[in-house]
Amino acid sequence: MDVRTLLLQQWASCLDEEDWFPPLEKVLENITLEQAIWKPVEGKMNSIWELVSHLLFYEKRLLMRFLGETANEPQAENNEDTFRLPTKTFQNWIETKQEYFYVHRELEKILAKTEHEDLYRQIPGERSLVLELKSLALHNAYHIGQIVFLSKMQGA
């Protein structure tokens, strides 16, 4: 199996193909606004929506950098800022999910059509596409586990 095929499988398992953990699209399918913003305790614990926003931040930043659109990439002063939410409305929750699904699929399309040598080309401000997507897939799996746990805590 080549690196692209392996990475495409990992990438798909994070969004819409069941593997060792449920894919994020399925986990978020019926999450209400109330469940999305719920936290078991105040403080360092993040909500489901905050975790999705965090995942979106890093995927969108990689996509913008890969496309050379660094002026449009999301900005954050530190990692904590990547968990920021817009106004907590049902519409904004839906839009966050939709944007995440869109960005994830755009990165998947790029991976599927990128020539082998370009997989290893350095992206401005990042490592190569293959290394960044590998790291993001692991990062996603980690946070998907947290999202699953938070949803189970709420009976979802």
KOLVO-566335 format. One record per atom (N, C-alpha, C): residue number from 1; residue in three letters; chain; atom name; z, y, x. Coordinates in steps of 0.1 Angstrom, whole numbers, plus 2048, in hexadecimal, padded with zeros to 3 digits. Layout:
residues N
+------+------+-------+------+-----+-----+-----+
| resi | resn | chain | name |  pz |  py |  px |
+------+------+-------+------+-----+-----+-----+
|  NUM |  ala |     A |   CA |   Z |   Y |   X |
...
+------+------+-------+------+-----+-----+-----+
END
This chain:
residues 156
+------+------+-------+------+-----+-----+-----+
| resi | resn | chain | name |  pz |  py |  px |
+------+------+-------+------+-----+-----+-----+
|    1 |  met |     A |    N | 800 | 7F4 | 808 |
|    1 |  met |     A |   CA | 800 | 800 | 800 |
|    1 |  met |     A |    C | 800 | 80C | 809 |
|    2 |  asp |     A |    N | 7F7 | 816 | 806 |
|    2 |  asp |     A |   CA | 7F7 | 822 | 80E |
|    2 |  asp |     A |    C | 801 | 82C | 809 |
|    3 |  val |     A |    N | 803 | 836 | 812 |
|    3 |  val |     A |   CA | 80E | 840 | 80F |
|    3 |  val |     A |    C | 80B | 848 | 802 |
|    4 |  arg |     A |    N | 7FF | 84B | 7FF |
|    4 |  arg |     A |   CA | 7FC | 852 | 7F3 |
|    4 |  arg |     A |    C | 800 | 84A | 7E6 |
|    5 |  thr |     A |    N | 7FC | 83D | 7E6 |
|    5 |  thr |     A |   CA | 7FF | 835 | 7DB |
|    5 |  thr |     A |    C | 80E | 833 | 7D9 |
|    6 |  leu |     A |    N | 815 | 831 | 7E4 |
|    6 |  leu |     A |   CA | 824 | 830 | 7E3 |
|    6 |  leu |     A |    C | 82A | 83D | 7DE |
|    7 |  leu |     A |    N | 826 | 849 | 7E3 |
|    7 |  leu |     A |   CA | 82B | 855 | 7DF |
|    7 |  leu |     A |    C | 827 | 858 | 7D0 |
|    8 |  leu |     A |    N | 81B | 855 | 7CC |
|    8 |  leu |     A |   CA | 817 | 857 | 7BE |
|    8 |  leu |     A |    C | 820 | 84E | 7B5 |
|    9 |  gln |     A |    N | 824 | 842 | 7B9 |
|    9 |  gln |     A |   CA | 82D | 83A | 7B1 |
|    9 |  gln |     A |    C | 83B | 841 | 7B0 |
|   10 |  gln |     A |    N | 840 | 845 | 7BB |
|   10 |  gln |     A |   CA | 84D | 84C | 7BB |
|   10 |  gln |     A |    C | 84D | 859 | 7B2 |
|   11 |  trp |     A |    N | 842 | 860 | 7B4 |
|   11 |  trp |     A |   CA | 841 | 86D | 7AC |
|   11 |  trp |     A |    C | 840 | 86A | 79D |
|   12 |  ala |     A |    N | 839 | 860 | 799 |
|   12 |  ala |     A |   CA | 838 | 85C | 78B |
|   12 |  ala |     A |    C | 845 | 857 | 786 |
|   13 |  ser |     A |    N | 84C | 850 | 78E |
|   13 |  ser |     A |   CA | 859 | 84A | 789 |
|   13 |  ser |     A |    C | 863 | 855 | 786 |
|   14 |  cys |     A |    N | 861 | 861 | 78D |
|   14 |  cys |     A |   CA | 86A | 86C | 78A |
|   14 |  cys |     A |    C | 867 | 873 | 77D |
|   15 |  leu |     A |    N | 85B | 872 | 778 |
|   15 |  leu |     A |   CA | 857 | 879 | 76C |
|   15 |  leu |     A |    C | 855 | 870 | 760 |
|   16 |  asp |     A |    N | 84C | 866 | 761 |
|   16 |  asp |     A |   CA | 848 | 860 | 754 |
|   16 |  asp |     A |    C | 846 | 850 | 755 |
|   17 |  glu |     A |    N | 849 | 84A | 761 |
|   17 |  glu |     A |   CA | 848 | 83C | 762 |
|   17 |  glu |     A |    C | 856 | 836 | 765 |
|   18 |  glu |     A |    N | 85A | 82D | 75D |
|   18 |  glu |     A |   CA | 868 | 827 | 75F |
|   18 |  glu |     A |    C | 867 | 81E | 76B |
|   19 |  asp |     A |    N | 872 | 81F | 773 |
|   19 |  asp |     A |   CA | 873 | 817 | 77F |
|   19 |  asp |     A |    C | 882 | 813 | 780 |
|   20 |  trp |     A |    N | 889 | 816 | 78A |
|   20 |  trp |     A |   CA | 897 | 812 | 78C |
|   20 |  trp |     A |    C | 8A0 | 81C | 784 |
|   21 |  phe |     A |    N | 89B | 827 | 780 |
|   21 |  phe |     A |   CA | 8A2 | 831 | 778 |
|   21 |  phe |     A |    C | 898 | 837 | 76E |
|   22 |  pro |     A |    N | 89E | 83C | 763 |
|   22 |  pro |     A |   CA | 895 | 841 | 758 |
|   22 |  pro |     A |    C | 88E | 84E | 75D |
|   23 |  pro |     A |    N | 881 | 84F | 759 |
|   23 |  pro |     A |   CA | 87A | 85B | 75E |
|   23 |  pro |     A |    C | 87F | 868 | 756 |
|   24 |  leu |     A |    N | 87E | 873 | 75C |
|   24 |  leu |     A |   CA | 883 | 87F | 757 |
|   24 |  leu |     A |    C | 87D | 883 | 749 |
|   25 |  glu |     A |    N | 871 | 881 | 747 |
|   25 |  glu |     A |   CA | 86A | 884 | 73B |
|   25 |  glu |     A |    C | 871 | 87D | 72F |
|   26 |  lys |     A |    N | 874 | 870 | 731 |
|   26 |  lys |     A |   CA | 87B | 868 | 727 |
|   26 |  lys |     A |    C | 88A | 86D | 725 |
|   27 |  val |     A |    N | 890 | 86F | 730 |
|   27 |  val |     A |   CA | 89E | 874 | 730 |
|   27 |  val |     A |    C | 8A0 | 881 | 728 |
|   28 |  leu |     A |    N | 897 | 88A | 72A |
|   28 |  leu |     A |   CA | 898 | 897 | 723 |
|   28 |  leu |     A |    C | 892 | 898 | 715 |
|   29 |  glu |     A |    N | 88B | 88D | 711 |
|   29 |  glu |     A |   CA | 884 | 88D | 705 |
|   29 |  glu |     A |    C | 88B | 893 | 6F9 |
|   30 |  asn |     A |    N | 898 | 88E | 6F6 |
|   30 |  asn |     A |   CA | 89F | 893 | 6EB |
|   30 |  asn |     A |    C | 8AB | 89B | 6EE |
|   31 |  ile |     A |    N | 8AC | 8A1 | 6FA |
|   31 |  ile |     A |   CA | 8B7 | 8A9 | 6FE |
|   31 |  ile |     A |    C | 8B7 | 8B6 | 6F6 |
|   32 |  thr |     A |    N | 8C1 | 8B9 | 6EF |
|   32 |  thr |     A |   CA | 8C2 | 8C6 | 6E7 |
|   32 |  thr |     A |    C | 8C6 | 8D1 | 6F1 |
|   33 |  leu |     A |    N | 8C5 | 8DD | 6EC |
|   33 |  leu |     A |   CA | 8C9 | 8E9 | 6F3 |
|   33 |  leu |     A |    C | 8D8 | 8E8 | 6F7 |
|   34 |  glu |     A |    N | 8E0 | 8E3 | 6ED |
|   34 |  glu |     A |   CA | 8EE | 8E2 | 6EF |
|   34 |  glu |     A |    C | 8F1 | 8D8 | 6FA |
|   35 |  gln |     A |    N | 8EA | 8CD | 6FA |
|   35 |  gln |     A |   CA | 8EC | 8C3 | 704 |
|   35 |  gln |     A |    C | 8E7 | 8C8 | 712 |
|   36 |  ala |     A |    N | 8DC | 8CF | 712 |
|   36 |  ala |     A |   CA | 8D6 | 8D4 | 71E |
|   36 |  ala |     A |    C | 8DF | 8DE | 726 |
|   37 |  ile |     A |    N | 8E7 | 8E6 | 71E |
|   37 |  ile |     A |   CA | 8F0 | 8F0 | 725 |
|   37 |  ile |     A |    C | 8FE | 8EB | 726 |
|   38 |  trp |     A |    N | 901 | 8E0 | 721 |
|   38 |  trp |     A |   CA | 90F | 8DA | 721 |
|   38 |  trp |     A |    C | 913 | 8D7 | 730 |
|   39 |  lys |     A |    N | 920 | 8DA | 733 |
|   39 |  lys |     A |   CA | 926 | 8D6 | 73F |
|   39 |  lys |     A |    C | 933 | 8CF | 73C |
|   40 |  pro |     A |    N | 936 | 8C4 | 743 |
|   40 |  pro |     A |   CA | 943 | 8BD | 740 |
|   40 |  pro |     A |    C | 94F | 8C6 | 745 |
|   41 |  val |     A |    N | 94D | 8CE | 74F |
|   41 |  val |     A |   CA | 957 | 8D7 | 754 |
|   41 |  val |     A |    C | 951 | 8E3 | 759 |
|   42 |  glu |     A |    N | 958 | 8EE | 759 |
|   42 |  glu |     A |   CA | 952 | 8FA | 75F |
|   42 |  glu |     A |    C | 953 | 8FA | 76E |
|   43 |  gly |     A |    N | 94B | 901 | 775 |
|   43 |  gly |     A |   CA | 94C | 901 | 783 |
|   43 |  gly |     A |    C | 93F | 8FC | 78A |
|   44 |  lys |     A |    N | 941 | 8F3 | 793 |
|   44 |  lys |     A |   CA | 936 | 8EF | 79B |
|   44 |  lys |     A |    C | 92C | 8E5 | 794 |
|   45 |  met |     A |    N | 930 | 8E0 | 789 |
|   45 |  met |     A |   CA | 928 | 8D6 | 782 |
|   45 |  met |     A |    C | 91C | 8DE | 77B |
|   46 |  asn |     A |    N | 910 | 8D8 | 77C |
|   46 |  asn |     A |   CA | 905 | 8DE | 776 |
|   46 |  asn |     A |    C | 901 | 8D7 | 769 |
|   47 |  ser |     A |    N | 8FB | 8DF | 760 |
|   47 |  ser |     A |   CA | 8F6 | 8D9 | 754 |
|   47 |  ser |     A |    C | 8E9 | 8D2 | 756 |
|   48 |  ile |     A |    N | 8E4 | 8CB | 74C |
|   48 |  ile |     A |   CA | 8D7 | 8C5 | 74C |
|   48 |  ile |     A |    C | 8CC | 8CF | 74F |
|   49 |  trp |     A |    N | 8CD | 8DA | 747 |
|   49 |  trp |     A |   CA | 8C3 | 8E5 | 748 |
|   49 |  trp |     A |    C | 8C3 | 8EB | 756 |
|   50 |  glu |     A |    N | 8CF | 8ED | 75C |
|   50 |  glu |     A |   CA | 8CF | 8F3 | 769 |
|   50 |  glu |     A |    C | 8C9 | 8E9 | 773 |
|   51 |  leu |     A |    N | 8CB | 8DC | 772 |
|   51 |  leu |     A |   CA | 8C5 | 8D2 | 77B |
|   51 |  leu |     A |    C | 8B6 | 8D2 | 77A |
|   52 |  val |     A |    N | 8B1 | 8D3 | 76D |
|   52 |  val |     A |   CA | 8A2 | 8D4 | 76C |
|   52 |  val |     A |    C | 89D | 8E0 | 772 |
|   53 |  ser |     A |    N | 8A4 | 8EB | 770 |
|   53 |  ser |     A |   CA | 89F | 8F8 | 776 |
|   53 |  ser |     A |    C | 89F | 8F7 | 785 |
|   54 |  his |     A |    N | 8A9 | 8F0 | 78B |
|   54 |  his |     A |   CA | 8AA | 8EE | 799 |
|   54 |  his |     A |    C | 89E | 8E6 | 79E |
|   55 |  leu |     A |    N | 89B | 8DB | 797 |
|   55 |  leu |     A |   CA | 88F | 8D3 | 79B |
|   55 |  leu |     A |    C | 882 | 8DA | 79A |
|   56 |  leu |     A |    N | 881 | 8E2 | 78F |
|   56 |  leu |     A |   CA | 875 | 8EA | 78D |
|   56 |  leu |     A |    C | 874 | 8F4 | 798 |
|   57 |  phe |     A |    N | 87E | 8FB | 79D |
|   57 |  phe |     A |   CA | 87D | 905 | 7A7 |
|   57 |  phe |     A |    C | 877 | 8FF | 7B4 |
|   58 |  tyr |     A |    N | 87C | 8F3 | 7B8 |
|   58 |  tyr |     A |   CA | 876 | 8EE | 7C5 |
|   58 |  tyr |     A |    C | 868 | 8E8 | 7C3 |
|   59 |  glu |     A |    N | 865 | 8E2 | 7B8 |
|   59 |  glu |     A |   CA | 857 | 8DD | 7B6 |
|   59 |  glu |     A |    C | 84E | 8E9 | 7B4 |
|   60 |  lys |     A |    N | 851 | 8F3 | 7AD |
|   60 |  lys |     A |   CA | 849 | 8FF | 7AB |
|   60 |  lys |     A |    C | 846 | 906 | 7B8 |
|   61 |  arg |     A |    N | 851 | 907 | 7C0 |
|   61 |  arg |     A |   CA | 84F | 90E | 7CD |
|   61 |  arg |     A |    C | 846 | 906 | 7D6 |
|   62 |  leu |     A |    N | 847 | 8F9 | 7D6 |
|   62 |  leu |     A |   CA | 83D | 8F1 | 7DE |
|   62 |  leu |     A |    C | 82F | 8F2 | 7D9 |
|   63 |  leu |     A |    N | 82D | 8F2 | 7CC |
|   63 |  leu |     A |   CA | 820 | 8F3 | 7C6 |
|   63 |  leu |     A |    C | 81A | 901 | 7CA |
|   64 |  met |     A |    N | 821 | 90B | 7C9 |
|   64 |  met |     A |   CA | 81C | 919 | 7CC |
|   64 |  met |     A |    C | 819 | 91A | 7DB |
|   65 |  arg |     A |    N | 821 | 914 | 7E3 |
|   65 |  arg |     A |   CA | 81F | 914 | 7F2 |
|   65 |  arg |     A |    C | 812 | 90C | 7F5 |
|   66 |  phe |     A |    N | 811 | 901 | 7EF |
|   66 |  phe |     A |   CA | 805 | 8F8 | 7F1 |
|   66 |  phe |     A |    C | 7F8 | 8FF | 7ED |
|   67 |  leu |     A |    N | 7F9 | 906 | 7E2 |
|   67 |  leu |     A |   CA | 7ED | 90E | 7DD |
|   67 |  leu |     A |    C | 7EB | 91B | 7E4 |
|   68 |  gly |     A |    N | 7F4 | 91F | 7ED |
|   68 |  gly |     A |   CA | 7F3 | 92B | 7F4 |
|   68 |  gly |     A |    C | 7F7 | 937 | 7EC |
|   69 |  glu |     A |    N | 7FE | 935 | 7E1 |
|   69 |  glu |     A |   CA | 802 | 940 | 7D8 |
|   69 |  glu |     A |    C | 811 | 943 | 7DA |
|   70 |  thr |     A |    N | 814 | 946 | 7E7 |
|   70 |  thr |     A |   CA | 822 | 949 | 7EA |
|   70 |  thr |     A |    C | 828 | 955 | 7E3 |
|   71 |  ala |     A |    N | 81F | 95F | 7DF |
|   71 |  ala |     A |   CA | 824 | 96A | 7D8 |
|   71 |  ala |     A |    C | 82A | 967 | 7CA |
|   72 |  asn |     A |    N | 825 | 95B | 7C5 |
|   72 |  asn |     A |   CA | 82A | 957 | 7B7 |
|   72 |  asn |     A |    C | 835 | 94C | 7B8 |
|   73 |  glu |     A |    N | 839 | 948 | 7C4 |
|   73 |  glu |     A |   CA | 843 | 93E | 7C4 |
|   73 |  glu |     A |    C | 851 | 943 | 7C0 |
|   74 |  pro |     A |    N | 859 | 93A | 7BA |
|   74 |  pro |     A |   CA | 866 | 93E | 7B6 |
|   74 |  pro |     A |    C | 86F | 942 | 7C2 |
|   75 |  gln |     A |    N | 878 | 94B | 7C0 |
|   75 |  gln |     A |   CA | 880 | 950 | 7CA |
|   75 |  gln |     A |    C | 88F | 94D | 7C7 |
|   76 |  ala |     A |    N | 897 | 94A | 7D1 |
|   76 |  ala |     A |   CA | 8A5 | 948 | 7D0 |
|   76 |  ala |     A |    C | 8AC | 94C | 7DD |
|   77 |  glu |     A |    N | 8B7 | 953 | 7DC |
|   77 |  glu |     A |   CA | 8BE | 956 | 7E8 |
|   77 |  glu |     A |    C | 8C5 | 94B | 7EF |
|   78 |  asn |     A |    N | 8C9 | 941 | 7E6 |
|   78 |  asn |     A |   CA | 8D0 | 935 | 7EB |
|   78 |  asn |     A |    C | 8CD | 929 | 7E1 |
|   79 |  asn |     A |    N | 8D2 | 91E | 7E4 |
|   79 |  asn |     A |   CA | 8D0 | 912 | 7DC |
|   79 |  asn |     A |    C | 8D6 | 914 | 7CE |
|   80 |  glu |     A |    N | 8E2 | 91A | 7CD |
|   80 |  glu |     A |   CA | 8E8 | 91C | 7C1 |
|   80 |  glu |     A |    C | 8E0 | 924 | 7B7 |
|   81 |  asp |     A |    N | 8D8 | 92E | 7BC |
|   81 |  asp |     A |   CA | 8CF | 936 | 7B3 |
|   81 |  asp |     A |    C | 8C4 | 92D | 7AD |
|   82 |  thr |     A |    N | 8C1 | 922 | 7B3 |
|   82 |  thr |     A |   CA | 8B6 | 919 | 7AD |
|   82 |  thr |     A |    C | 8BA | 912 | 7A0 |
|   83 |  phe |     A |    N | 8C7 | 913 | 79D |
|   83 |  phe |     A |   CA | 8CC | 90D | 790 |
|   83 |  phe |     A |    C | 8CD | 918 | 785 |
|   84 |  arg |     A |    N | 8C8 | 924 | 788 |
|   84 |  arg |     A |   CA | 8C8 | 92F | 77E |
|   84 |  arg |     A |    C | 8C1 | 92B | 771 |
|   85 |  leu |     A |    N | 8C6 | 930 | 766 |
|   85 |  leu |     A |   CA | 8BF | 92E | 759 |
|   85 |  leu |     A |    C | 8BA | 93B | 753 |
|   86 |  pro |     A |    N | 8AF | 93B | 74C |
|   86 |  pro |     A |   CA | 8AB | 946 | 744 |
|   86 |  pro |     A |    C | 8B5 | 947 | 738 |
|   87 |  thr |     A |    N | 8B3 | 950 | 72F |
|   87 |  thr |     A |   CA | 8BB | 951 | 723 |
|   87 |  thr |     A |    C | 8BB | 944 | 71C |
|   88 |  lys |     A |    N | 8C7 | 940 | 718 |
|   88 |  lys |     A |   CA | 8C9 | 932 | 713 |
|   88 |  lys |     A |    C | 8C5 | 931 | 704 |
|   89 |  thr |     A |    N | 8B8 | 92F | 702 |
|   89 |  thr |     A |   CA | 8B2 | 92D | 6F5 |
|   89 |  thr |     A |    C | 8AB | 920 | 6F5 |
|   90 |  phe |     A |    N | 8A9 | 91B | 6E9 |
|   90 |  phe |     A |   CA | 8A2 | 90E | 6E7 |
|   90 |  phe |     A |    C | 894 | 90F | 6ED |
|   91 |  gln |     A |    N | 88D | 91B | 6EA |
|   91 |  gln |     A |   CA | 87F | 91D | 6EF |
|   91 |  gln |     A |    C | 87F | 91D | 6FE |
|   92 |  asn |     A |    N | 888 | 923 | 705 |
|   92 |  asn |     A |   CA | 888 | 923 | 713 |
|   92 |  asn |     A |    C | 88B | 916 | 719 |
|   93 |  trp |     A |    N | 894 | 90E | 712 |
|   93 |  trp |     A |   CA | 896 | 900 | 717 |
|   93 |  trp |     A |    C | 889 | 8F8 | 716 |
|   94 |  ile |     A |    N | 882 | 8F9 | 70B |
|   94 |  ile |     A |   CA | 875 | 8F2 | 70A |
|   94 |  ile |     A |    C | 86B | 8F6 | 714 |
|   95 |  glu |     A |    N | 86B | 903 | 717 |
|   95 |  glu |     A |   CA | 861 | 909 | 721 |
|   95 |  glu |     A |    C | 865 | 904 | 72F |
|   96 |  thr |     A |    N | 872 | 903 | 732 |
|   96 |  thr |     A |   CA | 876 | 8FE | 73F |
|   96 |  thr |     A |    C | 871 | 8F0 | 741 |
|   97 |  lys |     A |    N | 874 | 8E7 | 737 |
|   97 |  lys |     A |   CA | 86F | 8D9 | 738 |
|   97 |  lys |     A |    C | 860 | 8D9 | 739 |
|   98 |  gln |     A |    N | 859 | 8E0 | 731 |
|   98 |  gln |     A |   CA | 84A | 8DF | 732 |
|   98 |  gln |     A |    C | 845 | 8E4 | 73F |
|   99 |  glu |     A |    N | 84B | 8EF | 745 |
|   99 |  glu |     A |   CA | 846 | 8F4 | 752 |
|   99 |  glu |     A |    C | 849 | 8E9 | 75C |
|  100 |  tyr |     A |    N | 855 | 8E3 | 75C |
|  100 |  tyr |     A |   CA | 858 | 8D9 | 766 |
|  100 |  tyr |     A |    C | 84E | 8CD | 765 |
|  101 |  phe |     A |    N | 84B | 8C8 | 759 |
|  101 |  phe |     A |   CA | 842 | 8BD | 757 |
|  101 |  phe |     A |    C | 834 | 8C1 | 75D |
|  102 |  tyr |     A |    N | 830 | 8CE | 75A |
|  102 |  tyr |     A |   CA | 823 | 8D3 | 75E |
|  102 |  tyr |     A |    C | 822 | 8D3 | 76D |
|  103 |  val |     A |    N | 82C | 8D9 | 774 |
|  103 |  val |     A |   CA | 82C | 8DB | 782 |
|  103 |  val |     A |    C | 82D | 8CD | 789 |
|  104 |  his |     A |    N | 835 | 8C4 | 784 |
|  104 |  his |     A |   CA | 836 | 8B6 | 789 |
|  104 |  his |     A |    C | 828 | 8B0 | 789 |
|  105 |  arg |     A |    N | 821 | 8B1 | 77D |
|  105 |  arg |     A |   CA | 814 | 8AB | 77C |
|  105 |  arg |     A |    C | 80A | 8B1 | 785 |
|  106 |  glu |     A |    N | 80A | 8BE | 787 |
|  106 |  glu |     A |   CA | 801 | 8C5 | 790 |
|  106 |  glu |     A |    C | 803 | 8C0 | 79E |
|  107 |  leu |     A |    N | 80F | 8BE | 7A2 |
|  107 |  leu |     A |   CA | 811 | 8B9 | 7B0 |
|  107 |  leu |     A |    C | 80C | 8AA | 7B1 |
|  108 |  glu |     A |    N | 80E | 8A3 | 7A6 |
|  108 |  glu |     A |   CA | 808 | 895 | 7A6 |
|  108 |  glu |     A |    C | 7F9 | 895 | 7A7 |
|  109 |  lys |     A |    N | 7F2 | 89E | 7A0 |
|  109 |  lys |     A |   CA | 7E4 | 89F | 7A1 |
|  109 |  lys |     A |    C | 7DF | 8A3 | 7AF |
|  110 |  ile |     A |    N | 7E7 | 8AC | 7B5 |
|  110 |  ile |     A |   CA | 7E4 | 8B0 | 7C3 |
|  110 |  ile |     A |    C | 7E5 | 8A4 | 7CC |
|  111 |  leu |     A |    N | 7F0 | 89D | 7CB |
|  111 |  leu |     A |   CA | 7F2 | 891 | 7D3 |
|  111 |  leu |     A |    C | 7E7 | 887 | 7D2 |
|  112 |  ala |     A |    N | 7E3 | 885 | 7C5 |
|  112 |  ala |     A |   CA | 7D9 | 87B | 7C2 |
|  112 |  ala |     A |    C | 7CB | 87E | 7C8 |
|  113 |  lys |     A |    N | 7C8 | 88B | 7C9 |
|  113 |  lys |     A |   CA | 7BA | 88F | 7CE |
|  113 |  lys |     A |    C | 7BA | 894 | 7DC |
|  114 |  thr |     A |    N | 7C5 | 896 | 7E3 |
|  114 |  thr |     A |   CA | 7C5 | 89C | 7F0 |
|  114 |  thr |     A |    C | 7C0 | 891 | 7FA |
|  115 |  glu |     A |    N | 7B8 | 895 | 803 |
|  115 |  glu |     A |   CA | 7B3 | 88D | 80E |
|  115 |  glu |     A |    C | 7BE | 888 | 817 |
|  116 |  his |     A |    N | 7BD | 87C | 81C |
|  116 |  his |     A |   CA | 7C7 | 876 | 824 |
|  116 |  his |     A |    C | 7CC | 880 | 82F |
|  117 |  glu |     A |    N | 7C3 | 886 | 837 |
|  117 |  glu |     A |   CA | 7C8 | 88F | 842 |
|  117 |  glu |     A |    C | 7CF | 89B | 83C |
|  118 |  asp |     A |    N | 7CB | 8A0 | 830 |
|  118 |  asp |     A |   CA | 7D2 | 8AC | 82B |
|  118 |  asp |     A |    C | 7E0 | 8A9 | 825 |
|  119 |  leu |     A |    N | 7E3 | 89C | 823 |
|  119 |  leu |     A |   CA | 7F1 | 898 | 81F |
|  119 |  leu |     A |    C | 7FB | 89C | 82A |
|  120 |  tyr |     A |    N | 7F6 | 89C | 836 |
|  120 |  tyr |     A |   CA | 7FF | 89F | 842 |
|  120 |  tyr |     A |    C | 7FE | 8AD | 847 |
|  121 |  arg |     A |    N | 7F5 | 8B5 | 841 |
|  121 |  arg |     A |   CA | 7F4 | 8C3 | 845 |
|  121 |  arg |     A |    C | 800 | 8CB | 841 |
|  122 |  gln |     A |    N | 805 | 8D4 | 84A |
|  122 |  gln |     A |   CA | 811 | 8DB | 847 |
|  122 |  gln |     A |    C | 80E | 8E6 | 83C |
|  123 |  ile |     A |    N | 818 | 8E7 | 833 |
|  123 |  ile |     A |   CA | 817 | 8F1 | 828 |
|  123 |  ile |     A |    C | 81F | 8FD | 82D |
|  124 |  pro |     A |    N | 81A | 909 | 82B |
|  124 |  pro |     A |   CA | 822 | 914 | 82F |
|  124 |  pro |     A |    C | 830 | 914 | 82A |
|  125 |  gly |     A |    N | 83A | 915 | 833 |
|  125 |  gly |     A |   CA | 848 | 915 | 830 |
|  125 |  gly |     A |    C | 84E | 908 | 82D |
|  126 |  glu |     A |    N | 846 | 8FD | 82E |
|  126 |  glu |     A |   CA | 84A | 8F0 | 82B |
|  126 |  glu |     A |    C | 845 | 8E6 | 836 |
|  127 |  arg |     A |    N | 848 | 8D9 | 834 |
|  127 |  arg |     A |   CA | 842 | 8CF | 83D |
|  127 |  arg |     A |    C | 835 | 8CB | 836 |
|  128 |  ser |     A |    N | 830 | 8BF | 839 |
|  128 |  ser |     A |   CA | 823 | 8BB | 833 |
|  128 |  ser |     A |    C | 826 | 8B7 | 824 |
|  129 |  leu |     A |    N | 81B | 8B6 | 81D |
|  129 |  leu |     A |   CA | 81B | 8B3 | 80F |
|  129 |  leu |     A |    C | 822 | 8A6 | 80D |
|  130 |  val |     A |    N | 81E | 89C | 815 |
|  130 |  val |     A |   CA | 824 | 88E | 813 |
|  130 |  val |     A |    C | 833 | 88E | 815 |
|  131 |  leu |     A |    N | 838 | 895 | 81F |
|  131 |  leu |     A |   CA | 846 | 896 | 822 |
|  131 |  leu |     A |    C | 84E | 89E | 817 |
|  132 |  glu |     A |    N | 848 | 8A8 | 813 |
|  132 |  glu |     A |   CA | 84E | 8B0 | 808 |
|  132 |  glu |     A |    C | 84F | 8A9 | 7FB |
|  133 |  leu |     A |    N | 845 | 8A2 | 7F7 |
|  133 |  leu |     A |   CA | 845 | 89A | 7EB |
|  133 |  leu |     A |    C | 84E | 88E | 7EC |
|  134 |  lys |     A |    N | 84F | 888 | 7F7 |
|  134 |  lys |     A |   CA | 858 | 87D | 7F9 |
|  134 |  lys |     A |    C | 866 | 882 | 7F7 |
|  135 |  ser |     A |    N | 86A | 88D | 7FE |
|  135 |  ser |     A |   CA | 877 | 893 | 7FD |
|  135 |  ser |     A |    C | 87A | 898 | 7EE |
|  136 |  leu |     A |    N | 870 | 89E | 7E8 |
|  136 |  leu |     A |   CA | 873 | 8A2 | 7DA |
|  136 |  leu |     A |    C | 874 | 896 | 7D1 |
|  137 |  ala |     A |    N | 86D | 88C | 7D3 |
|  137 |  ala |     A |   CA | 86F | 880 | 7CA |
|  137 |  ala |     A |    C | 87D | 87A | 7CB |
|  138 |  leu |     A |    N | 883 | 87A | 7D8 |
|  138 |  leu |     A |   CA | 891 | 876 | 7D9 |
|  138 |  leu |     A |    C | 89A | 880 | 7D3 |
|  139 |  his |     A |    N | 898 | 88C | 7D5 |
|  139 |  his |     A |   CA | 8A0 | 897 | 7CF |
|  139 |  his |     A |    C | 8A0 | 896 | 7C0 |
|  140 |  asn |     A |    N | 894 | 894 | 7BA |
|  140 |  asn |     A |   CA | 893 | 892 | 7AC |
|  140 |  asn |     A |    C | 89B | 886 | 7A7 |
|  141 |  ala |     A |    N | 89A | 87B | 7AE |
|  141 |  ala |     A |   CA | 8A1 | 86F | 7AA |
|  141 |  ala |     A |    C | 8B0 | 871 | 7AA |
|  142 |  tyr |     A |    N | 8B5 | 878 | 7B4 |
|  142 |  tyr |     A |   CA | 8C3 | 87B | 7B4 |
|  142 |  tyr |     A |    C | 8C8 | 884 | 7A8 |
|  143 |  his |     A |    N | 8C0 | 88E | 7A5 |
|  143 |  his |     A |   CA | 8C4 | 897 | 79A |
|  143 |  his |     A |    C | 8C1 | 890 | 78C |
|  144 |  ile |     A |    N | 8B7 | 888 | 78C |
|  144 |  ile |     A |   CA | 8B4 | 881 | 77F |
|  144 |  ile |     A |    C | 8C0 | 878 | 77C |
|  145 |  gly |     A |    N | 8C6 | 872 | 786 |
|  145 |  gly |     A |   CA | 8D3 | 86A | 784 |
|  145 |  gly |     A |    C | 8DE | 873 | 77E |
|  146 |  gln |     A |    N | 8DF | 87F | 783 |
|  146 |  gln |     A |   CA | 8E9 | 888 | 77E |
|  146 |  gln |     A |    C | 8E6 | 88B | 76F |
|  147 |  ile |     A |    N | 8D9 | 88E | 76C |
|  147 |  ile |     A |   CA | 8D5 | 891 | 75F |
|  147 |  ile |     A |    C | 8D8 | 886 | 755 |
|  148 |  val |     A |    N | 8D5 | 879 | 75A |
|  148 |  val |     A |   CA | 8D8 | 86E | 751 |
|  148 |  val |     A |    C | 8E7 | 86D | 74F |
|  149 |  phe |     A |    N | 8EF | 86E | 759 |
|  149 |  phe |     A |   CA | 8FD | 86E | 757 |
|  149 |  phe |     A |    C | 902 | 878 | 74E |
|  150 |  leu |     A |    N | 8FD | 885 | 74F |
|  150 |  leu |     A |   CA | 901 | 88F | 746 |
|  150 |  leu |     A |    C | 8FD | 88C | 737 |
|  151 |  ser |     A |    N | 8F1 | 887 | 736 |
|  151 |  ser |     A |   CA | 8ED | 884 | 728 |
|  151 |  ser |     A |    C | 8F5 | 878 | 722 |
|  152 |  lys |     A |    N | 8F9 | 86E | 72B |
|  152 |  lys |     A |   CA | 901 | 863 | 726 |
|  152 |  lys |     A |    C | 90F | 868 | 722 |
|  153 |  met |     A |    N | 914 | 872 | 72A |
|  153 |  met |     A |   CA | 921 | 877 | 727 |
|  153 |  met |     A |    C | 922 | 87D | 719 |
|  154 |  gln |     A |    N | 916 | 882 | 714 |
|  154 |  gln |     A |   CA | 915 | 889 | 708 |
|  154 |  gln |     A |    C | 910 | 87F | 6FC |
|  155 |  gly |     A |    N | 90E | 873 | 700 |
|  155 |  gly |     A |   CA | 909 | 869 | 6F6 |
|  155 |  gly |     A |    C | 8FB | 86A | 6F3 |
|  156 |  ala |     A |    N | 8F3 | 871 | 6FC |
|  156 |  ala |     A |   CA | 8E5 | 872 | 6F9 |
|  156 |  ala |     A |    C | 8DD | 866 | 6FE |
+------+------+-------+------+-----+-----+-----+
END
